[in-house]
């Protein structure tokens, strides 16, 4: 089989755990625990409306600490892990965001993960809404290509 370097089952489980922890840490205002999810130099982008970019864990803590009490509740699901020939680990996940009035929004998280001394962390994330259709910054058509599952980039497991 072709493709990038293989990941162990333990790596895959830890990556999924890191992605799942985002909703718990962010939605529960656990500002000091964002290091469990993101690298110190993480870049987090959101494309809704005019969009915004958060650079670094300190800025992510400030952003999270200022968020409105009616910020949506997030769920991360349907994650596909990809590894390219250079070893870059990407995750493409769907999200569901439940608003305080019960309305539901959904979209995609496009993540790049990095193995740090503390474990797997998100180094880059962009959040892209899908439904309902919202005003949002449109990413270049080729952007999602790096996150498209192919026979060459789907995660392979190391032999035990």
C-alpha positions as CSV (number, residue, x, y, z in Angstrom):
1,X,0.0,0.0,0.0
2,X,1.3,3.5,-0.8
3,X,0.9,6.6,1.3
4,X,2.5,8.4,4.1
5,X,4.0,7.1,7.3
6,X,1.8,4.8,9.3
7,X,0.3,5.6,12.7
8,X,0.0,3.3,15.6
9,X,-3.5,2.4,17.0
10,X,-2.5,4.4,20.1
11,X,-1.7,7.5,18.0
12,X,-5.1,7.2,16.3
13,X,-6.9,6.8,19.6
14,X,-5.0,9.8,21.1
15,X,-5.8,12.0,18.1
16,X,-9.5,11.2,18.3
17,X,-9.4,11.9,22.0
18,X,-7.7,15.3,21.4
19,X,-10.3,16.2,18.8
20,X,-13.1,15.2,21.2
21,X,-11.7,17.2,24.1
22,X,-12.0,20.4,22.1
23,X,-15.8,20.6,22.7
24,X,-15.5,19.7,26.4
25,X,-12.7,22.2,27.1
26,X,-14.1,25.1,25.0
27,X,-17.8,24.6,25.9
28,X,-17.0,24.2,29.6
29,X,-14.9,27.4,29.7
30,X,-11.8,25.4,30.8
31,X,-9.5,28.1,29.5
32,X,-6.4,26.8,31.3
33,X,-6.9,23.4,29.7
34,X,-6.7,24.5,26.1
35,X,-3.2,23.2,26.1
36,X,-4.8,19.7,26.1
37,X,-6.1,20.4,22.6
38,X,-3.9,22.9,20.9
39,X,-0.1,23.5,20.4
40,X,1.3,26.6,21.9
41,X,1.6,28.2,18.5
42,X,-1.8,27.0,17.1
43,X,-3.6,29.0,14.5
44,X,-7.4,28.7,14.7
45,X,-9.6,30.2,11.9
46,X,-13.3,30.6,11.5
47,X,-14.8,31.5,8.2
48,X,-18.3,32.6,9.4
49,X,-19.1,36.2,8.5
50,X,-16.0,38.3,8.1
51,X,-14.1,35.4,9.7
52,X,-11.4,35.6,12.3
53,X,-8.0,34.2,13.1
54,X,-6.6,33.3,16.6
55,X,-2.8,32.9,16.8
56,X,-1.3,31.1,19.8
57,X,-2.6,29.5,22.9
58,X,-2.5,32.7,24.9
59,X,-4.9,34.4,22.3
60,X,-7.1,31.3,22.3
61,X,-7.4,31.5,26.1
62,X,-8.4,35.2,25.8
63,X,-10.9,34.4,23.1
64,X,-12.4,31.6,25.1
65,X,-12.6,33.7,28.2
66,X,-14.5,36.4,26.4
67,X,-17.0,34.2,24.6
68,X,-20.7,34.8,25.1
69,X,-22.7,32.6,27.4
70,X,-25.0,31.8,24.5
71,X,-22.1,30.4,22.4
72,X,-23.2,27.1,20.7
73,X,-22.5,23.8,22.2
74,X,-20.2,21.7,20.0
75,X,-20.0,18.1,19.0
76,X,-17.2,16.6,16.9
77,X,-17.9,13.6,14.8
78,X,-17.2,11.5,11.7
79,X,-13.5,12.2,11.8
80,X,-11.3,10.9,9.0
81,X,-7.5,10.9,9.6
82,X,-5.1,11.3,6.7
83,X,-1.3,11.2,6.5
84,X,0.5,12.6,3.5
85,X,3.9,11.4,2.2
86,X,5.7,14.0,4.3
87,X,4.1,12.7,7.5
88,X,1.7,15.6,8.0
89,X,-1.4,14.3,9.9
90,X,-4.7,15.9,8.9
91,X,-8.1,15.3,10.4
92,X,-11.4,16.2,8.7
93,X,-14.3,16.1,11.1
94,X,-17.9,17.2,11.0
95,X,-19.2,19.4,13.7
96,X,-22.7,20.0,15.0
97,X,-23.3,23.2,17.0
98,X,-26.5,23.5,19.0
99,X,-27.5,27.1,19.6
100,X,-29.2,28.2,22.9
101,X,-32.6,28.4,21.1
102,X,-32.2,24.8,19.9
103,X,-31.3,25.6,16.3
104,X,-28.6,23.4,14.9
105,X,-25.7,24.3,12.7
106,X,-23.2,22.0,11.1
107,X,-19.9,22.2,9.3
108,X,-16.4,20.9,8.9
109,X,-13.2,21.2,11.0
110,X,-10.1,20.9,8.9
111,X,-7.2,20.2,11.3
112,X,-3.4,19.7,11.1
113,X,-2.1,17.8,14.1
114,X,1.4,17.6,15.6
115,X,2.9,15.2,18.0
116,X,4.4,17.2,20.9
117,X,6.1,16.1,24.1
118,X,2.6,16.4,25.7
119,X,1.0,14.2,23.0
120,X,-1.0,14.9,19.9
121,X,-2.3,18.5,19.6
122,X,-4.0,20.6,17.0
123,X,-1.5,23.0,15.3
124,X,-4.0,24.4,12.7
125,X,-7.8,24.4,12.6
126,X,-10.2,26.1,10.3
127,X,-14.0,25.8,10.9
128,X,-16.2,26.0,7.8
129,X,-20.0,26.1,8.1
130,X,-22.1,23.9,5.8
131,X,-25.8,24.1,7.0
132,X,-27.6,26.4,7.3
133,X,-26.0,28.4,4.5
134,X,-24.3,31.4,6.2
135,X,-22.4,34.3,5.1
136,X,-18.8,33.1,5.2
137,X,-15.4,33.5,3.7
138,X,-15.1,31.0,0.9
139,X,-11.9,29.0,0.9
140,X,-10.1,28.3,-2.4
141,X,-11.5,25.2,-4.1
142,X,-8.2,23.5,-3.8
143,X,-8.0,24.0,0.0
144,X,-10.1,20.9,0.8
145,X,-8.1,18.7,-1.6
146,X,-5.4,18.1,1.1
147,X,-8.2,16.7,3.3
148,X,-9.9,14.6,0.7
149,X,-9.6,10.9,1.6
150,X,-7.7,8.9,-1.1
151,X,-6.1,5.5,-1.1
152,X,-2.8,7.2,-0.7
153,X,-3.5,9.2,2.4
154,X,-5.9,7.2,4.6
155,X,-4.2,6.2,7.8
156,X,-2.3,3.0,7.8
157,X,-1.5,1.3,11.1
158,X,1.9,0.2,12.2
159,X,2.2,-3.5,12.7
160,X,2.2,-4.5,16.4
